[in-house]
Amino acid sequence: DKDIQRPIFVKIAPELTLHAVDEVIEVVTDNKIAGIIASNTTINTDIKAKYGPRWKESQGGLSGDDPDYRELVNNQIKHIYKQTSGKMEIIGVGGIKDSETALEKIKAGAKLLQLVTAIRGEGPSVAGKINSGLLNFIIKEGVKDLGELVGIES
């Protein structure tokens, strides 16, 4: 239906400088775009080199459960969260494979999560496993809802 407003998110690269991320934040805010997806695949040659010459020489990006890639993305999410005082909608993506890696993104400032590599590897049931792990965590820690954890490490 043409009258339905659908949210639009801007997906950014993990290699963007903090200044460039700030410029994206400004564009997103000024144009009333719904939020930012952090982050796309990485073209960082040091990260790609860990996976052999095929990846090091490849023009394409790499994603998935690489600790350095996850750190790049998590730091980017933290920066966006801080710069916007938690008011920007952030979809966290990159290396989420279980409830622990999902919590990294949430604590960094992501309100929503996107899975890619984990679904390819384990199938859609991985989402249920992650949700169960998150539920167990909030029960164990006495957290009323995951929203309380958004951005607590930013």
N, C-alpha and C positions, 0 to 999 in steps of 0.2 A: 504494500500500500504506500503510495507516494506521500501520504500525510504523516506517516510514522517517522519520528525522529530517531535515528540510530546513532549511538555514540561512536565517535571516531577517536582512535588513539594513534599517536605517532610512535613508531618503533625506532629506537636509536641504536647505534653501534657502540660496543664497549670501549672502542679506542678513542671516542670523542674526548677532547680535553674538557676540563671542568668549565672553562669559559664557554666552549661550544655547547655544553649541556645547559648552561645558564641561558644562552641564546635560544635554545629549543624551548626551555621553560617559558621564556618571555613570549615566544610565538604561540605556544599552546595556550597560555593565559589570555593573551590579547585577542585571540581568535575563538575563544570559548570552546576549544577542543576538549574532549572528555578527559584526556590524560596521556600518559607516556607508558610505552612498553619498554622495559629495560631487561633484557637487551637482546640484540640480534646476535648472530654468529660472530666469532672473532677471526680477524685476519692476522693476529699477532703471530709473527713467525717463530718466536721462542716457544710459544704454546703449541703451535702446529708441528714444530720439529720433534716434539716428544713422541709423535705418532708415526714417525718415519718419513722418508724422502717423498713419498707420494703426497702426504699432507703438506710438508714444508714447501714444496714447489707448486702446490695447487693454488689457483687463483681464488677459489671459493673459501668460505669461512668454516670454522669448526665450532661445534657446540657440544654439550653433554657434560658428563660428570668429570671435568678436569678441575682440580682445586684452584689453580691459578685463574682459570676462566671464571669460576664461581666467585672468587675474590674480586676480580674486576667488576663483575656485574653487581655484587653486593655493595661494593663501595660506591658505585654509580647510583644505586637505589638510595643509599644513605644520604648522598649528596642532594639528590632531588627532594627527598623528604625534608632535610634540614632547610634547604633553600626556600621551600614553599610552606614551611611550618606545618607540615603534614596535611596541607589542604589539597595537594595534587593527587589525583587518582593514579596509582602506579600498579601496573601489571608486571609482576616479577617472573622472569623466565630465564632459564640457563642452569643446567645441572641439577634440576629437582628430580630426585629419584626415590625419596622416602620422606617421612615426617620430619626428620632432622634437617634435611636440606630445604624442605618447605618452610620450616620455622626460621631458617637463616634469612630467607627473603621477607617473611612477615616481620621479623624483628628489625630488619633493615628499613622497612617502610612500605612494603608492597601490601596492598589491600586485596589484590586478586593474584592468582597464579596461573601460569600456562605451562603445560607439559608437552614435550615433543619427543626427545630421545627416549625417555623412560617408557612412553607408550609404544614406541617402535620396538623396544627391547622386550617389554613384559606384557604388552597389550593393555587394553583399557582398564583391566582390573587393578592396575597399579594406583589409579585414582582412589579407589575404595580403600586400598591398603594405606595410602597416605592419610586419608580422612580418618581411618580408625586410629592410626598413630597419633594424629593431632588431637582426637577426642581423648585418648588415653593420657596424653600430656596435660591437657587442661584439667582433667579430673584429678590427676596426681598432684598437680601444682595448685589446685584450688582456684583456677582462673575461670571467671564466669563466661567469658566469650573471647574468641581469638582477637577481636577488635582491641582488646586491652593490650595486646602484645605488639600491635603495629607500630613500628618505629622506635621501640624501646632501646635499641642499640644504635640509634642514630645520634 
